[in-house]
Amino acid sequence: MPRMIRFMLIRLATGFAIGCAVGFFAFQSGFLPSGSAAGTIENYIAQGLFIYLFASTIGMGYLATALLLEAE
């Protein structure tokens, strides 16, 4: 695998993992008011979308910053 592709995949996966952790803790801390009862399918869908929102945004930001600062 070329070095640039490996570089991009590692940085994207790292940023996605950081974003998942941030999104999970933000949702669990009560950052958003819950409109549905805990344990319902709507709550799980909302939590999944919220975590994905954080993960995708932070993953792309981490990759862009790494490309800006570390790429040769």
N, C-alpha and C positions, 0 to 999 in steps of 0.2 A: 504494500500500500504506500503511495507517495506520502512524503513527510507532511505536506500541506493539508492533505485530507485527514490524516491521523491527528494533526494539530487541531483542526477545526472540530472533528468529532469529539475529541477529549474535552476541549473547552466548552463545547455545547452541552455535553453530558454533565460536566461539572456544574455549569450554571443552572441547568435544569434541576439537578439534585439540590442545589442551594435554594432555588426557587420553590421546590416542593416543600422543603423544611420550613421556609418562611411562610408560605401559604397555609400550611397545616397549623403552625403555631398561631398565626393571625386569626384563622377561623376558630380555633379552639379557645382562644382568649376572649371571645365574644366581641370581636371587632365589628361584626355585622349583626344587627338584630335578626333573630330567627323568626320567620313568619309561620313556620310549621313546627309541629311537635317533634322532639328528638326521636330518632329511630324510624321516621317515616321515609319512604323512598324519595320524596321531594327534598328532604334534608340531605340525603346522601348525594343526590345529583347536584344540588347547590354546592356542597362541600367539594365534590370532584371538580366542578367547573371553576370554583374559586381557586383551588390549588393549581389547576392547569393554567389559569390566568397568570398567577404569580410565576410559575415555573417557565412558561414560554417567554414571558417578558424578561425575566432576569437571565434566562439562558441566552437569549439573543443579545442582550446588553453585555453579558460576560464575554461572549464570543467577539462582539464588535470591539470591545475594549482590548481584548487579548490580541486581536489582529492589528489594532492600531499601535499597541505598545511593544509586542514581542515578535511580530512577523519580520522576516528578513527581506 
